[in-house]
């Protein structure tokens, strides 16, 4: 799938795909709780990126971008847990793990470029 260049759209699609992935998992206690955490953090990546774009100044922009990056790292943690505990769904989680790492790298690059 070609990823959109628009980062707002890309972070939205990441959050959406995480929700679709969670629906495929068995309803164990750990999947439910880890899934809830993934829902929160994956949505926060995009929400904080959108807030960063409000441009209330460079300091606020960098602060929001760092939160978005932190949420991407957290999403990766929950995805890794779910990935390891649900080997039957590894195809879906593999692509999500790849995408969250790409988002983290993009956010880091924007932070570095904006900080200069």
HUMO-V642477 format. One record per residue. SS is DSSP state (H for helix, E for strand, - for the rest). PSI is psi in whole degrees, -180 to 180 (999 if undefined). BURIAL is b if it has 9 or more other ideal C-beta (glycine too) atoms within 8 Angstrom, else e. Layout:
# HUMO-V642477
[[SS PSI BURIAL] [SS PSI BURIAL]]
This chain:
# HUMO-V642477
[[- 131 e] [- 127 e] [- 137 e] [- 147 e] [- -32 e] [- 113 e] [H -30 e] [H -45 b] [H -41 e] [H -42 b] [H -34 b] [H -47 b] [H -36 b] [H -47 b] [H -41 b] [H -46 e] [H -35 b] [H -41 b] [H -40 b] [H -43 b] [H -47 b] [H -36 b] [H -25 e] [H -12 e] [- 151 b] [- 153 e] [- 58 e] [- 162 e] [H -45 e] [H -40 e] [H -40 b] [H -49 b] [H -45 e] [H -37 b] [H -41 b] [H -42 e] [H -42 b] [H -40 b] [H -46 b] [H -52 e] [H -39 b] [H -37 b] [H -34 b] [H -27 b] [H -55 b] [H -41 b] [H -43 e] [H -33 b] [H -43 b] [H -43 b] [H -39 e] [H -35 b] [- -7 e] [- -15 e] [- 65 e] [- 21 e] [- 159 e] [H -38 e] [H -46 e] [H -41 b] [H -51 b] [H -41 b] [H -48 e] [H -39 b] [H -38 b] [H -37 b] [H -44 b] [H -43 b] [H -41 b] [H -41 e] [H -34 b] [H -43 b] [H -41 b] [H -42 b] [H -41 b] [H -40 b] [H -52 e] [H -39 b] [H -42 b] [H -43 b] [H -51 b] [H -38 b] [H -48 b] [H -36 e] [H -6 b] [- 67 b] [H -23 e] [H -13 e] [H 22 b] [H -29 b] [H -46 e] [H -47 b] [H -30 b] [H -48 b] [H -35 b] [H -40 b] [H -40 b] [H -47 e] [H -42 b] [H -34 b] [H -39 b] [H -45 b] [H -42 b] [H -44 b] [H -42 e] [H -47 b] [H -42 b] [H -41 b] [H -41 e] [H -42 b] [H -48 b] [H -46 e] [H -41 e] [H -29 b] [H -14 e] [- 999 e]]
